[in-house]
Amino acid sequence: MVELQTAFGPTLLAFAFVWGTLWGSFLNVVIYRLPLELSVVHPGSRCGACGTPIRWYDNVPIVSFLLLRGRCRACGARYSPRYMLVEAACGVLSLAIFRAVVDLGSPEDLPWDLGWWLAWQWFAYTLVAIAFIDLEHTIVPLELTVPASVLGAVVAFAFPNGLGLEAVYGMGVGAGFLLLIVGLGWLIFRREAMGMGDVHILGMTGLWLGWRALPFVVLASSLQALLAVLIARVYGAVTGRGQSLTMTTEQLDERFDEVTENAGLPSHTVIPYGPFLALSALEAMLFGTEAFWWLMDRVFLSLLGAQAP
Ligand SMILES: [Zn+2]
């Protein structure tokens, strides 16, 4: 079926991208409304500043944002570039997953391939939504983690080449490891070093990617979080603006209206870890973790003074 590939290949890839941007457009609604406990379907999209309903031709993913230069047609209010970023990211994710799982050379497998494409998109879009919501509100909605975890379990056992039990181990290891960190943080600092949201994210990631992906996800997310804090500090020092990425523990307590029975303990700075977990899970999903284990093998072998095979 080489002809099918050459004839429809670029068209299908373009379709996969546009398909993703449409979901990205919906994801923007989810990211904005879910933390505010508003319906994600009613009413239709409207300007957050003036309330004017956004017409379909002003709601074309990416294109409308560029044409209107990120402003409302009615009142001229400026929209965050996040809207276009989310649409583009979802388009790229849909396209990348399509290329990875859909094999046009074997049409008899096409229904399952398309099933995998749709399923992986659900997981990927869930991670994108979690990243932006956690970054802004420091919460990880169960409305996102629970459906993606249920679907992950279905995929693991019902789809051909699903992870099966490996997915169950992945969820146990992922959630268990972070629960341990939460417990230790509680013992040492008498407060949450990490939220239950992070436990949900890593458990869900283990379910979808298997436990083998988790060491990479934990290490890569920690490094990227440190890097982001470093960049935010430098940016803050250079521009003199406050850091939006980090909060003090008092600010966090205030946000969640917690009783400060921890008073007397030194304040420290915290960052939402969820966005970085979600980012690293996406990286592991897109690029695999073989390179990570290859590197680890060499690091440990060199420590032991042995020769890598
Ligand atoms: Zn407006």
Boltz pocket constraint, residues with backbone or C-beta under 6 A from the ligand:
constraints:
  - pocket:
      binder: B
      contacts: [[A, 47], [A, 48], [A, 49], [A, 50], [A, 51], [A, 52], [A, 72], [A, 73], [A, 74], [A, 75], [A, 76], [A, 77]]
      max_distance: 6.0
